[in-house]
Amino acid sequence: MADNAHSHGNMDVSTQEKTFDGFIYLVTRAAIGCVVLLLIAALFGA
């Protein structure tokens, strides 16, 4: 069998973590922007 069997928790996931953090940041900012735009539209009757 394979000598280099998978062992849980040894993979370097720093790139994936940075990508996920960037995604969450972008989604959070987009959601806040949508809420602000909806509030402005509601206040000024657009």
mmCIF file of the N, C-alpha and C atoms, coordinates in Angstrom:
data_MODEL
# 
_entry.id   MODEL 
# 
loop_
_atom_site.group_PDB 
_atom_site.id 
_atom_site.type_symbol 
_atom_site.label_atom_id 
_atom_site.label_alt_id 
_atom_site.label_comp_id 
_atom_site.label_asym_id 
_atom_site.label_entity_id 
_atom_site.label_seq_id 
_atom_site.pdbx_PDB_ins_code 
_atom_site.Cartn_x 
_atom_site.Cartn_y 
_atom_site.Cartn_z 
_atom_site.occupancy 
_atom_site.B_iso_or_equiv 
_atom_site.pdbx_formal_charge 
_atom_site.auth_seq_id 
_atom_site.auth_comp_id 
_atom_site.auth_asym_id 
_atom_site.auth_atom_id 
_atom_site.pdbx_PDB_model_num 
ATOM 1   N N  . MET A 1 1  ? 0.820   -1.183 0.000  1.00 0.00 ? 1  MET A N  1 
ATOM 2   C CA . MET A 1 1  ? 0.000   0.000  0.000  1.00 0.00 ? 1  MET A CA 1 
ATOM 3   C C  . MET A 1 1  ? 0.871   1.257  0.000  1.00 0.00 ? 1  MET A C  1 
ATOM 4   N N  . ALA A 1 2  ? 0.222   2.376  0.087  1.00 0.00 ? 2  ALA A N  1 
ATOM 5   C CA . ALA A 1 2  ? 0.940   3.638  0.047  1.00 0.00 ? 2  ALA A CA 1 
ATOM 6   C C  . ALA A 1 2  ? 1.667   3.897  1.365  1.00 0.00 ? 2  ALA A C  1 
ATOM 7   N N  . ASP A 1 3  ? 2.921   4.326  1.241  1.00 0.00 ? 3  ASP A N  1 
ATOM 8   C CA . ASP A 1 3  ? 3.696   4.640  2.439  1.00 0.00 ? 3  ASP A CA 1 
ATOM 9   C C  . ASP A 1 3  ? 3.307   5.999  3.026  1.00 0.00 ? 3  ASP A C  1 
ATOM 10  N N  . ASN A 1 4  ? 2.818   6.871  2.164  1.00 0.00 ? 4  ASN A N  1 
ATOM 11  C CA . ASN A 1 4  ? 2.472   8.216  2.631  1.00 0.00 ? 4  ASN A CA 1 
ATOM 12  C C  . ASN A 1 4  ? 0.953   8.325  2.832  1.00 0.00 ? 4  ASN A C  1 
ATOM 13  N N  . ALA A 1 5  ? 0.416   7.507  3.703  1.00 0.00 ? 5  ALA A N  1 
ATOM 14  C CA . ALA A 1 5  ? -1.018  7.511  3.987  1.00 0.00 ? 5  ALA A CA 1 
ATOM 15  C C  . ALA A 1 5  ? -1.433  8.857  4.562  1.00 0.00 ? 5  ALA A C  1 
ATOM 16  N N  . HIS A 1 6  ? -2.657  9.213  4.295  1.00 0.00 ? 6  HIS A N  1 
ATOM 17  C CA . HIS A 1 6  ? -3.193  10.494 4.780  1.00 0.00 ? 6  HIS A CA 1 
ATOM 18  C C  . HIS A 1 6  ? -3.267  10.508 6.295  1.00 0.00 ? 6  HIS A C  1 
ATOM 19  N N  . SER A 1 7  ? -2.784  11.579 6.885  1.00 0.00 ? 7  SER A N  1 
ATOM 20  C CA . SER A 1 7  ? -2.947  11.765 8.316  1.00 0.00 ? 7  SER A CA 1 
ATOM 21  C C  . SER A 1 7  ? -3.684  13.085 8.535  1.00 0.00 ? 7  SER A C  1 
ATOM 22  N N  . HIS A 1 8  ? -4.710  13.035 9.314  1.00 0.00 ? 8  HIS A N  1 
ATOM 23  C CA . HIS A 1 8  ? -5.611  14.163 9.514  1.00 0.00 ? 8  HIS A CA 1 
ATOM 24  C C  . HIS A 1 8  ? -4.899  15.338 10.186 1.00 0.00 ? 8  HIS A C  1 
ATOM 25  N N  . GLY A 1 9  ? -5.083  16.554 9.598  1.00 0.00 ? 9  GLY A N  1 
ATOM 26  C CA . GLY A 1 9  ? -4.586  17.770 10.225 1.00 0.00 ? 9  GLY A CA 1 
ATOM 27  C C  . GLY A 1 9  ? -3.194  18.208 9.837  1.00 0.00 ? 9  GLY A C  1 
ATOM 28  N N  . ASN A 1 10 ? -2.570  17.591 8.837  1.00 0.00 ? 10 ASN A N  1 
ATOM 29  C CA . ASN A 1 10 ? -1.205  17.961 8.469  1.00 0.00 ? 10 ASN A CA 1 
ATOM 30  C C  . ASN A 1 10 ? -1.119  18.853 7.235  1.00 0.00 ? 10 ASN A C  1 
ATOM 31  N N  . MET A 1 11 ? -2.236  19.108 6.569  1.00 0.00 ? 11 MET A N  1 
ATOM 32  C CA . MET A 1 11 ? -2.209  19.901 5.343  1.00 0.00 ? 11 MET A CA 1 
ATOM 33  C C  . MET A 1 11 ? -2.124  21.396 5.672  1.00 0.00 ? 11 MET A C  1 
ATOM 34  N N  . ASP A 1 12 ? -1.323  22.126 4.893  1.00 0.00 ? 12 ASP A N  1 
ATOM 35  C CA . ASP A 1 12 ? -1.220  23.576 5.060  1.00 0.00 ? 12 ASP A CA 1 
ATOM 36  C C  . ASP A 1 12 ? -2.433  24.220 4.389  1.00 0.00 ? 12 ASP A C  1 
ATOM 37  N N  . VAL A 1 13 ? -3.292  24.829 5.178  1.00 0.00 ? 13 VAL A N  1 
ATOM 38  C CA . VAL A 1 13 ? -4.515  25.425 4.646  1.00 0.00 ? 13 VAL A CA 1 
ATOM 39  C C  . VAL A 1 13 ? -4.505  26.946 4.756  1.00 0.00 ? 13 VAL A C  1 
ATOM 40  N N  . SER A 1 14 ? -3.334  27.544 4.884  1.00 0.00 ? 14 SER A N  1 
ATOM 41  C CA . SER A 1 14 ? -3.266  28.998 5.061  1.00 0.00 ? 14 SER A CA 1 
ATOM 42  C C  . SER A 1 14 ? -3.816  29.741 3.843  1.00 0.00 ? 14 SER A C  1 
ATOM 43  N N  . THR A 1 15 ? -3.582  29.233 2.641  1.00 0.00 ? 15 THR A N  1 
ATOM 44  C CA . THR A 1 15 ? -4.115  29.878 1.436  1.00 0.00 ? 15 THR A CA 1 
ATOM 45  C C  . THR A 1 15 ? -5.636  29.794 1.412  1.00 0.00 ? 15 THR A C  1 
ATOM 46  N N  . GLN A 1 16 ? -6.166  28.640 1.758  1.00 0.00 ? 16 GLN A N  1 
ATOM 47  C CA . GLN A 1 16 ? -7.618  28.484 1.788  1.00 0.00 ? 16 GLN A CA 1 
ATOM 48  C C  . GLN A 1 16 ? -8.243  29.383 2.856  1.00 0.00 ? 16 GLN A C  1 
ATOM 49  N N  . GLU A 1 17 ? -7.579  29.516 3.999  1.00 0.00 ? 17 GLU A N  1 
ATOM 50  C CA . GLU A 1 17 ? -8.099  30.375 5.058  1.00 0.00 ? 17 GLU A CA 1 
ATOM 51  C C  . GLU A 1 17 ? -8.104  31.838 4.627  1.00 0.00 ? 17 GLU A C  1 
ATOM 52  N N  . LYS A 1 18 ? -7.047  32.283 3.933  1.00 0.00 ? 18 LYS A N  1 
ATOM 53  C CA . LYS A 1 18 ? -7.009  33.664 3.438  1.00 0.00 ? 18 LYS A CA 1 
ATOM 54  C C  . LYS A 1 18 ? -8.098  33.903 2.408  1.00 0.00 ? 18 LYS A C  1 
ATOM 55  N N  . THR A 1 19 ? -8.321  32.930 1.529  1.00 0.00 ? 19 THR A N  1 
ATOM 56  C CA . THR A 1 19 ? -9.362  33.060 0.520  1.00 0.00 ? 19 THR A CA 1 
ATOM 57  C C  . THR A 1 19 ? -10.734 33.132 1.183  1.00 0.00 ? 19 THR A C  1 
ATOM 58  N N  . PHE A 1 20 ? -10.983 32.278 2.162  1.00 0.00 ? 20 PHE A N  1 
ATOM 59  C CA . PHE A 1 20 ? -12.266 32.279 2.867  1.00 0.00 ? 20 PHE A CA 1 
ATOM 60  C C  . PHE A 1 20 ? -12.478 33.584 3.615  1.00 0.00 ? 20 PHE A C  1 
ATOM 61  N N  . ASP A 1 21 ? -11.433 34.087 4.273  1.00 0.00 ? 21 ASP A N  1 
ATOM 62  C CA . ASP A 1 21 ? -11.542 35.356 4.987  1.00 0.00 ? 21 ASP A CA 1 
ATOM 63  C C  . ASP A 1 21 ? -11.869 36.497 4.025  1.00 0.00 ? 21 ASP A C  1 
ATOM 64  N N  . GLY A 1 22 ? -11.236 36.498 2.857  1.00 0.00 ? 22 GLY A N  1 
ATOM 65  C CA . GLY A 1 22 ? -11.531 37.514 1.853  1.00 0.00 ? 22 GLY A CA 1 
ATOM 66  C C  . GLY A 1 22 ? -12.957 37.414 1.345  1.00 0.00 ? 22 GLY A C  1 
ATOM 67  N N  . PHE A 1 23 ? -13.436 36.195 1.155  1.00 0.00 ? 23 PHE A N  1 
ATOM 68  C CA . PHE A 1 23 ? -14.811 35.982 0.701  1.00 0.00 ? 23 PHE A CA 1 
ATOM 69  C C  . PHE A 1 23 ? -15.809 36.488 1.738  1.00 0.00 ? 23 PHE A C  1 
ATOM 70  N N  . ILE A 1 24 ? -15.582 36.151 2.990  1.00 0.00 ? 24 ILE A N  1 
ATOM 71  C CA . ILE A 1 24 ? -16.481 36.594 4.048  1.00 0.00 ? 24 ILE A CA 1 
ATOM 72  C C  . ILE A 1 24 ? -16.468 38.115 4.161  1.00 0.00 ? 24 ILE A C  1 
ATOM 73  N N  . TYR A 1 25 ? -15.301 38.732 4.042  1.00 0.00 ? 25 TYR A N  1 
ATOM 74  C CA . TYR A 1 25 ? -15.188 40.186 4.075  1.00 0.00 ? 25 TYR A CA 1 
ATOM 75  C C  . TYR A 1 25 ? -15.998 40.811 2.937  1.00 0.00 ? 25 TYR A C  1 
ATOM 76  N N  . LEU A 1 26 ? -15.853 40.272 1.735  1.00 0.00 ? 26 LEU A N  1 
ATOM 77  C CA . LEU A 1 26 ? -16.565 40.809 0.577  1.00 0.00 ? 26 LEU A CA 1 
ATOM 78  C C  . LEU A 1 26 ? -18.070 40.644 0.725  1.00 0.00 ? 26 LEU A C  1 
ATOM 79  N N  . VAL A 1 27 ? -18.525 39.489 1.156  1.00 0.00 ? 27 VAL A N  1 
ATOM 80  C CA . VAL A 1 27 ? -19.957 39.252 1.320  1.00 0.00 ? 27 VAL A CA 1 
ATOM 81  C C  . VAL A 1 27 ? -20.536 40.162 2.403  1.00 0.00 ? 27 VAL A C  1 
ATOM 82  N N  . THR A 1 28 ? -19.791 40.353 3.484  1.00 0.00 ? 28 THR A N  1 
ATOM 83  C CA . THR A 1 28 ? -20.256 41.229 4.555  1.00 0.00 ? 28 THR A CA 1 
ATOM 84  C C  . THR A 1 28 ? -20.392 42.659 4.064  1.00 0.00 ? 28 THR A C  1 
ATOM 85  N N  . ARG A 1 29 ? -19.391 43.136 3.353  1.00 0.00 ? 29 ARG A N  1 
ATOM 86  C CA . ARG A 1 29 ? -19.447 44.509 2.817  1.00 0.00 ? 29 ARG A CA 1 
ATOM 87  C C  . ARG A 1 29 ? -20.573 44.668 1.806  1.00 0.00 ? 29 ARG A C  1 
ATOM 88  N N  . ALA A 1 30 ? -20.785 43.685 0.962  1.00 0.00 ? 30 ALA A N  1 
ATOM 89  C CA . ALA A 1 30 ? -21.859 43.747 -0.029 1.00 0.00 ? 30 ALA A CA 1 
ATOM 90  C C  . ALA A 1 30 ? -23.222 43.761 0.658  1.00 0.00 ? 30 ALA A C  1 
ATOM 91  N N  . ALA A 1 31 ? -23.392 42.958 1.693  1.00 0.00 ? 31 ALA A N  1 
ATOM 92  C CA . ALA A 1 31 ? -24.664 42.926 2.420  1.00 0.00 ? 31 ALA A CA 1 
ATOM 93  C C  . ALA A 1 31 ? -24.927 44.266 3.104  1.00 0.00 ? 31 ALA A C  1 
ATOM 94  N N  . ILE A 1 32 ? -23.902 44.837 3.713  1.00 0.00 ? 32 ILE A N  1 
ATOM 95  C CA . ILE A 1 32 ? -24.058 46.148 4.354  1.00 0.00 ? 32 ILE A CA 1 
ATOM 96  C C  . ILE A 1 32 ? -24.412 47.201 3.308  1.00 0.00 ? 32 ILE A C  1 
ATOM 97  N N  . GLY A 1 33 ? -23.758 47.142 2.155  1.00 0.00 ? 33 GLY A N  1 
ATOM 98  C CA . GLY A 1 33 ? -24.061 48.087 1.082  1.00 0.00 ? 33 GLY A CA 1 
ATOM 99  C C  . GLY A 1 33 ? -25.496 47.972 0.592  1.00 0.00 ? 33 GLY A C  1 
ATOM 100 N N  . CYS A 1 34 ? -25.984 46.750 0.470  1.00 0.00 ? 34 CYS A N  1 
ATOM 101 C CA . CYS A 1 34 ? -27.378 46.542 0.041  1.00 0.00 ? 34 CYS A CA 1 
ATOM 102 C C  . CYS A 1 34 ? -28.355 47.108 1.065  1.00 0.00 ? 34 CYS A C  1 
ATOM 103 N N  . VAL A 1 35 ? -28.086 46.879 2.341  1.00 0.00 ? 35 VAL A N  1 
ATOM 104 C CA . VAL A 1 35 ? -28.962 47.395 3.391  1.00 0.00 ? 35 VAL A CA 1 
ATOM 105 C C  . VAL A 1 35 ? -28.964 48.922 3.369  1.00 0.00 ? 35 VAL A C  1 
ATOM 106 N N  . VAL A 1 36 ? -27.803 49.515 3.205  1.00 0.00 ? 36 VAL A N  1 
ATOM 107 C CA . VAL A 1 36 ? -27.721 50.982 3.158  1.00 0.00 ? 36 VAL A CA 1 
ATOM 108 C C  . VAL A 1 36 ? -28.485 51.517 1.958  1.00 0.00 ? 36 VAL A C  1 
ATOM 109 N N  . LEU A 1 37 ? -28.321 50.887 0.800  1.00 0.00 ? 37 LEU A N  1 
ATOM 110 C CA . LEU A 1 37 ? -29.057 51.337 -0.377 1.00 0.00 ? 37 LEU A CA 1 
ATOM 111 C C  . LEU A 1 37 ? -30.563 51.199 -0.197 1.00 0.00 ? 37 LEU A C  1 
ATOM 112 N N  . LEU A 1 38 ? -31.005 50.118 0.411  1.00 0.00 ? 38 LEU A N  1 
ATOM 113 C CA . LEU A 1 38 ? -32.434 49.945 0.666  1.00 0.00 ? 38 LEU A CA 1 
ATOM 114 C C  . LEU A 1 38 ? -32.960 50.994 1.648  1.00 0.00 ? 38 LEU A C  1 
ATOM 115 N N  . LEU A 1 39 ? -32.182 51.302 2.669  1.00 0.00 ? 39 LEU A N  1 
ATOM 116 C CA . LEU A 1 39 ? -32.600 52.340 3.622  1.00 0.00 ? 39 LEU A CA 1 
ATOM 117 C C  . LEU A 1 39 ? -32.692 53.708 2.952  1.00 0.00 ? 39 LEU A C  1 
ATOM 118 N N  . ILE A 1 40 ? -31.720 54.033 2.120  1.00 0.00 ? 40 ILE A N  1 
ATOM 119 C CA . ILE A 1 40 ? -31.733 55.311 1.407  1.00 0.00 ? 40 ILE A CA 1 
ATOM 120 C C  . ILE A 1 40 ? -32.933 55.379 0.479  1.00 0.00 ? 40 ILE A C  1 
ATOM 121 N N  . ALA A 1 41 ? -33.208 54.286 -0.234 1.00 0.00 ? 41 ALA A N  1 
ATOM 122 C CA . ALA A 1 41 ? -34.366 54.261 -1.135 1.00 0.00 ? 41 ALA A CA 1 
ATOM 123 C C  . ALA A 1 41 ? -35.669 54.400 -0.356 1.00 0.00 ? 41 ALA A C  1 
ATOM 124 N N  . ALA A 1 42 ? -35.739 53.782 0.811  1.00 0.00 ? 42 ALA A N  1 
ATOM 125 C CA . ALA A 1 42 ? -36.960 53.887 1.622  1.00 0.00 ? 42 ALA A CA 1 
ATOM 126 C C  . ALA A 1 42 ? -37.145 55.284 2.195  1.00 0.00 ? 42 ALA A C  1 
ATOM 127 N N  . LEU A 1 43 ? -36.047 55.917 2.594  1.00 0.00 ? 43 LEU A N  1 
ATOM 128 C CA . LEU A 1 43 ? -36.140 57.244 3.179  1.00 0.00 ? 43 LEU A CA 1 
ATOM 129 C C  . LEU A 1 43 ? -36.472 58.327 2.168  1.00 0.00 ? 43 LEU A C  1 
ATOM 130 N N  . PHE A 1 44 ? -35.920 58.217 0.981  1.00 0.00 ? 44 PHE A N  1 
ATOM 131 C CA . PHE A 1 44 ? -36.102 59.273 -0.021 1.00 0.00 ? 44 PHE A CA 1 
ATOM 132 C C  . PHE A 1 44 ? -37.110 58.908 -1.098 1.00 0.00 ? 44 PHE A C  1 
ATOM 133 N N  . GLY A 1 45 ? -37.785 57.788 -0.948 1.00 0.00 ? 45 GLY A N  1 
ATOM 134 C CA . GLY A 1 45 ? -38.864 57.417 -1.842 1.00 0.00 ? 45 GLY A CA 1 
ATOM 135 C C  . GLY A 1 45 ? -38.442 57.128 -3.272 1.00 0.00 ? 45 GLY A C  1 
ATOM 136 N N  . ALA A 1 46 ? -37.246 56.607 -3.427 1.00 0.00 ? 46 ALA A N  1 
ATOM 137 C CA . ALA A 1 46 ? -36.753 56.322 -4.780 1.00 0.00 ? 46 ALA A CA 1 
ATOM 138 C C  . ALA A 1 46 ? -37.370 55.070 -5.345 1.00 0.00 ? 46 ALA A C  1 
# 
